[in-house]
Amino acid sequence: MRYLLGLTLVLLLASCKNESTVKTLKNGTYRAVLELKDNKELPFLFEVNSATTLNIFNAEEIIEVDEVTYRNDSVFIQAPVFEGYIAAVFEDDNLTGTFVNESRDRVVPFRAEYNNDVRFPEPKLVPATQSVEGVWEAVFSQGVEEDEYIAKGIFTQVDHFVYGTFRTTTGDYRYLEGVMDGDVMKLSTFDGAHAFLFTAKVSDSTMEGQFYSGNHWKEPFVAKRNPNYELPDAESLTYLKEGYDRIDFTFPDADGNPVSLTDERFKDKVIVVQIMGTWCPNCLDESKYYTDFYKANTNKDFEIIALAFEYAKTETIAFDRIKRLKTKIGIEYPVLLAQYGTGDKAKAQEKLPMLNHVLSYPTSIFIDKKGNVRKIHTGFNGPATGEKYIEFKNDFESFVAELLAE
């Protein structure tokens, strides 16, 4: 496997020096680059605060990393919650190595330059000749029947700097940050799980470009200005099949104990079932919000049950991922292991055959005190979507209050 080769190289290089010569990251800002298809580079910035802590920046987002370890001339940067990690060797104050996701057999070449705080180097830019400010109606993989999907681009532009995100029917592409280089838009984000790069040629009312996810996926997209564009209602996409009015399951919790909706703990309570994965950034955003809401409502007849669909190759590793997520963000509601070895949505639907499909991680199923499904919300509008995030929280809280009042 490629990632094993890359990691082996790092470890071999690390073994060449005595433990007494361990080098650590210098405090300050680093410009990191992941090498993608088509000789494209995905840049992001991180700032080292101490030998074992650093922050990754994407627009307004700050990702705190507190698992930085060393082995001779090598450094290992473990993403928070997610399993992805950076393994690199020092070249003076700079770094060279790989970003690794073992469960998915993915490895991406990585390098970082110390004392550089420019995400997209300005000397290579020409003044912006176009603006992407506003709302865009987008289509990804247009004309490819199984891959085509729609999205809503929401961007702000200050001089040549661009910020925003793409919302889809299954979630958002988180905090995107970049520039207009003449009439070319360049946006990137890195969160420790996903590495996204968007490039597009922009005119006054259209854009045409490519979306890169790591170095394993690339697809085209087109978009046109449309200030009134809205995506389909998130509550109309996933539903119960005819003849069903409730769901049923039994899966083990993080300690291996079987949990069912019929357990005494959930009797006569309002329940939200969260379909998610520990590898999923949108699920992480949703889990943080659900955790805060759950803790604030422990005195009410309310429960949340998360069903984790994991890419981890073994059950043991999958349980470890669940326990790590619960510890990192303080989840107090049960997180059950529904599936491991794949995140395939068709396989997930087999575990919940009463649903028409599992379209998105995350998906939330609202159940009333009588055990009936009252609503299913597909996807999640995270903090990067601004007003949509606030709208989701308001709708969630008002609907739960309505069910509790029944």
Secondary structure by P-SEA (a helix, b strand, c coil): caaaaaaaaaaaaaacccccbbbbbcccccbbbbbbcccbbbbbbbbbccccccccccccbbbbbccccccccbbbbbcccccbbbbbbbcccbbbbbbbbcccbbbbbbbbbcccccccccccccccccccccccccccccccccccbbbbbbbcccccbbbbbbbcccccccbbbbbbcccbbbbbcccccbbbbbbbbcccccccccccccccccbbbbbbbbccccccccccccccccccccccccccccccccccccccccccbbbbbbbcccccaaaaaaaaaaaaaaaaccccccbbbbbbbcccccaaaaaaaaaaaaaaacccccccccccccccaaaaaaaccccccccccbbbbbbccccccccccccccccccaaaaaaaaaaaaaaaaaaaac
